[in-house]
């Protein structure tokens, strides 16, 4: 495993990896909020269509919440 670990460690030091990781970290934070605070941790229905609808509605709710926060702070 040592050569694979070393190769992966070297890749983590590149500028491209750090930029991609920075974007991913921001997305993970948003996904975590939807999962922990808005019920996205458990599907409410059966099938891909139902889960897709639940995901989209949850994203809309989170975005509306953020918009309201921005409006109320100004």
Residue pairs with C-beta under 8 A, 6 or more apart in sequence:
11 17
12 18
30 62
31 40
33 62
34 40
34 58
34 59
34 62
35 41
38 58
38 61
38 62
39 58
40 54
40 55
40 58
43 50
43 51
43 54
44 50
44 54
45 51
45 53
45 54
